[in-house]
Structure formats: C-alpha cells, structure tokens
Amino acid sequence: MKKLLAGALLSVSALTLAACGEEEGSKLVIGASNVPHAVILEEVKPILEEQGIELVVETYQDYVLPNKDLDSGDLDANYFQHIPYFESQKADFGYDFANAGGIHIEPIGLYSKKYGSIEELPEGATILMSNSVADHGRILAMLEAKGLIKLADGVDKTKAEVKDIVENPKNLEFDANYESALMVQLYENEEGDAVLINSNYAIDAGINPLEDSIAIEDSESPYVNIIAVNSGDEDNKEIKALVEALKSEEIQDFILSEWGGSVVPVK
C-alpha cells in the first residue's frame, strides 16, 4: 500500500512539474532602442504571451552595446539597426549574425532651428551629421535627392562619403564628429545651421520628423530596421514567432497609427 501511495505521489509531482513547465513557457530577451523599437515590442508582448513566449525587452541608448551583448549571448536578438549598419558591424567586428527579418523604416531627417526650409539655407551653411559612417551614404543620398548636392556617378550611395560630392552649389560645410545620440541636443542648442537626426532619436525627444524636419528621406529607403540574431537562431521557433508578430497587420497598423508615417512598416 505504501509503495502504491508513493508511486501515486511521484506521479502527481511529475504532473505538477510538467504543468509548471508549460506555464513558464520560453523566454526571449531582446535589446532595443527606446523609441520606436521598444514601444513596438511592448505591443507584441501579448501576442507572444498567447504562444507561451515571455518577451523581455532590454533598452539601450547607443548603437554599439546591443551588438556586443548579442554576440556575448546576453541577448537572444536585437532590434535597433538598419541593414547597412548591421553589415558594417559584421565586417568591422567579425560578428556571426543573421538578419531574421526586416520590420520598419525610420526616415532620417534634416532639422534646423534657424531656417524653415532647405531653400533658406545660406551659402556655406554648416551641416552637422553623426560620426556613424554607416549613415553617411544614407544622409548624402537624401541630400542629393533634395537637390542640395550631387554625388559622383557610379558611387555606391550606401557607402558614399563627403569626398564623393562633386557638386555643392551652396558650398555646404559638413561636420561629422558627433555621436548619434547627441544630435538632438545639438539641434536644441542651435548648433550649426542644420542637423541630421535619426528618427528614433527625434521621436524619443518629442520631435515629429514629418512636421519638424526641413527635409526627410523618402519612405522607399533601403535602410530597413531588422531583427538581428546569432547565425542559426533565425530558425528558432521563438524568433520566427517574434518576426511574424511584428509583421502582423495588428502591429503594422499600430506603427502607422502611433507615428503617422514617421515610422513606416515594411511587408
């Protein structure tokens, strides 16, 4: 009788542990910039919760640590960077990362406290841009599209540099010696004549890229923000569930509604 009772208790314990395991499910730790990435991920949490996946969001204020922490295994994924930056980081640091899926575009904008349009920019105006080389081609391509400069024929615009400018009618001066996170502060302090700011930093500071910029990148930009993972993890069911949720109609509608075109989802 005692043996039967002990066996029954063991069976109950095993069932209890199994039930607890099912309740706990799996955990996915992802690094993200505050806005819009972390905000979007908060909307995704309930969707993943229904699938037994706990989404833990770690926020970052810079563009360096999220990749370091992904490489070290402190993160399962990160969501903060566009494809050219992702590729340049892999090349520079030897990261063995994979692109698990593109989610949205954040158009980069040109802002000025002194001038209300690009036409008003004076001869020799100083344009401040970040020292993030991966963004330089993007910035210059946008300024070319707006008619401020012309780049050399045949140059890869994702890798263009200031030296590739062949026409500069206003003789604009480019100063690219600042951290990306400082661009908003430079704008608020009225440094230079105009400042180029990534939309995530602009939105985080309460700046509306569509209303406050004097020029903004077209929505067809190739600079898609992605979910980055360590190679091989792109096929994990949790990562696939995350990307699927981010691409769902519910989340895409949220992105459009929340930022009114300042952040654009991709299919």
C-alpha positions in Angstrom: 0.0 0.0 0.0 2.9 2.3 0.9 4.5 1.6 -2.4 1.3 2.4 -4.3 0.9 5.6 -2.3 4.5 6.7 -3.0 4.0 5.9 -6.7 0.9 8.0 -6.8 2.6 10.9 -5.1 5.6 10.7 -7.6 3.1 10.7 -10.5 1.3 13.8 -9.1 4.7 15.5 -8.5 5.7 14.8 -12.1 2.4 16.1 -13.5 2.8 19.2 -11.3 6.3 19.9 -12.6 5.2 19.3 -16.2 2.3 21.8 -15.7 4.6 24.4 -14.2 7.0 23.9 -17.2 4.1 24.5 -19.6 3.0 27.6 -17.7 6.6 29.0 -17.7 6.9 28.5 -21.4 10.0 30.1 -23.1 11.7 33.4 -22.7 13.1 35.7 -25.4 15.4 38.5 -24.4 15.7 41.3 -27.0 17.7 44.5 -26.9 16.1 47.6 -28.5 16.3 51.4 -28.8 13.7 53.1 -26.6 11.6 54.5 -29.5 10.2 53.2 -31.6 11.6 49.7 -31.2 10.9 49.1 -27.5 7.4 50.7 -27.9 6.6 48.3 -30.7 7.9 45.3 -28.8 5.6 46.2 -25.8 2.7 45.9 -28.2 4.0 42.5 -29.4 4.3 41.0 -25.8 0.6 39.9 -25.5 0.7 38.2 -28.9 3.7 36.2 -27.9 2.3 35.5 -24.4 -0.6 33.7 -26.0 2.0 31.4 -27.6 3.8 30.7 -24.3 6.7 33.1 -25.0 7.7 35.7 -22.5 9.3 38.7 -24.2 11.8 40.6 -22.1 12.9 43.9 -23.6 16.2 45.5 -22.6 16.6 49.1 -23.8 19.8 50.8 -25.0 20.7 54.4 -25.6 23.6 53.7 -28.1 24.3 51.7 -31.3 27.3 49.7 -30.0 26.3 47.7 -26.9 23.3 45.9 -28.4 25.5 44.0 -30.9 28.2 43.3 -28.3 25.5 41.9 -25.9 24.0 39.8 -28.7 27.4 38.4 -29.6 28.2 37.6 -25.9 24.9 35.7 -25.5 23.3 38.3 -23.1 20.6 38.9 -25.7 18.7 36.4 -27.9 18.1 39.1 -30.5 18.3 42.9 -31.0 16.0 45.4 -32.8 17.6 48.8 -33.4 19.7 48.8 -36.5 19.2 49.1 -40.3 20.8 46.7 -42.8 23.9 48.8 -43.9 24.9 49.4 -40.3 24.3 45.7 -39.5 26.5 44.7 -42.4 29.2 47.2 -41.5 29.2 45.9 -37.8 29.7 42.3 -39.0 32.6 43.4 -41.3 34.3 45.5 -38.6 33.9 43.2 -35.6 33.6 39.7 -37.2 30.1 39.2 -35.7 28.5 36.0 -36.9 25.0 37.4 -37.1 21.9 36.8 -39.2 19.1 39.0 -40.4 15.9 37.3 -39.1 13.6 39.8 -40.9 13.0 43.5 -41.8 10.3 45.3 -39.8 10.2 49.1 -40.5 12.0 52.1 -41.8 12.7 55.3 -39.9 13.3 58.1 -42.4 16.3 60.3 -41.5 15.6 64.0 -41.4 17.4 67.4 -41.6 16.4 69.8 -38.9 17.1 73.5 -38.3 16.1 76.0 -35.6 17.3 78.8 -37.8 15.8 78.1 -41.2 12.3 76.9 -42.2 13.3 75.2 -45.4 16.3 73.8 -47.3 15.9 76.7 -49.8 16.6 79.2 -46.9 19.9 77.5 -46.0 22.6 80.1 -46.7 25.8 79.9 -48.7 28.4 78.0 -46.7 25.9 76.6 -44.2 27.3 74.1 -41.7 25.5 70.8 -41.7 26.1 68.6 -38.6 25.9 64.8 -39.0 26.8 61.9 -36.8 30.1 60.0 -36.9 28.3 56.8 -37.8 29.9 56.1 -41.1 27.2 53.6 -42.0 24.7 56.5 -42.1 26.8 58.9 -44.2 25.8 57.4 -47.6 22.2 57.5 -46.5 22.5 61.1 -45.5 24.2 62.2 -48.6 21.8 60.3 -50.9 18.9 62.1 -49.2 20.6 65.5 -49.6 21.2 64.7 -53.3 17.6 63.7 -53.7 16.6 67.1 -52.3 18.9 68.9 -54.7 21.4 70.2 -52.2 24.4 68.2 -53.6 25.4 65.8 -56.3 27.4 62.6 -55.8 29.9 61.2 -58.3 28.4 59.0 -61.0 28.7 55.3 -60.2 29.3 55.7 -56.5 27.6 53.1 -54.2 25.3 55.5 -52.4 25.0 53.3 -49.3 28.8 53.8 -48.9 29.1 57.4 -50.2 31.4 59.8 -48.3 31.6 63.6 -48.2 34.6 63.3 -50.6 32.2 61.8 -53.2 30.4 65.1 -53.5 31.1 66.6 -57.0 28.5 69.4 -57.0 27.8 71.6 -53.9 26.0 74.7 -55.2 25.6 76.3 -51.7 29.2 75.2 -50.6 27.7 73.5 -47.6 30.2 72.5 -44.9 29.8 69.1 -43.3 30.9 68.4 -39.7 30.6 64.7 -38.9 32.2 64.5 -35.4 29.3 63.7 -33.1 27.8 60.7 -31.5 24.3 59.8 -33.0 22.7 60.2 -29.5 24.0 63.8 -29.3 22.3 65.1 -32.5 19.1 66.1 -30.8 21.0 68.1 -28.2 23.0 69.9 -30.9 19.7 70.8 -32.7 18.1 72.0 -29.5 21.2 74.1 -28.7 21.0 75.6 -32.3 24.5 74.3 -33.1 25.4 74.6 -36.8 22.8 75.7 -39.4 21.1 72.3 -39.8 21.4 68.9 -38.1 20.7 65.4 -39.4 18.9 63.2 -36.8 17.8 59.6 -37.0 14.1 59.3 -36.4 14.3 57.1 -33.4 16.2 59.8 -31.5 14.0 62.5 -32.8 10.8 60.7 -31.8 12.2 59.9 -28.4 12.8 63.6 -27.8 9.3 64.6 -28.8 10.3 65.8 -32.3 7.9 65.0 -35.1 10.0 64.0 -38.2 7.2 64.8 -40.7 6.3 68.2 -39.2 9.6 69.5 -37.8 12.2 68.5 -40.4 13.1 70.7 -43.3 13.9 67.6 -45.4 13.2 64.0 -44.9 14.2 60.7 -46.5 11.7 59.0 -48.8 9.8 56.0 -47.5 11.4 53.8 -50.2 14.6 53.9 -48.3 16.7 50.7 -48.3 17.6 51.3 -44.6 15.2 48.8 -43.1 15.4 48.1 -39.4 15.8 44.4 -38.7 15.7 41.7 -36.1 19.3 40.6 -35.7 20.2 37.2 -34.2 23.3 35.0 -33.9 23.6 32.8 -37.0 21.5 29.7 -36.8 19.0 31.3 -34.4 16.9 32.8 -37.2 15.2 29.4 -37.5 14.3 29.2 -33.8 10.5 29.0 -33.3 10.6 31.9 -30.8 12.4 34.1 -33.2 10.1 33.2 -36.1 7.1 33.9 -33.8 8.6 37.3 -32.9 9.1 38.3 -36.6 5.7 37.0 -37.6 4.1 39.0 -34.8 6.0 42.2 -35.8 4.8 41.8 -39.4 1.2 41.1 -38.4 -1.5 43.5 -39.6 -2.2 44.4 -36.0 1.3 45.7 -35.3 1.7 47.3 -38.7 -1.5 49.2 -38.1 -0.2 50.2 -34.7 3.0 51.6 -36.1 1.2 53.7 -38.7 -1.3 54.9 -36.1 1.3 55.7 -33.4 3.7 57.6 -35.6 1.7 58.8 -38.5 4.2 58.0 -41.2 7.4 58.9 -39.2 7.9 55.2 -38.9 6.9 53.0 -41.8 6.3 49.3 -41.6 7.6 47.0 -44.3 5.8 43.9 -45.7 
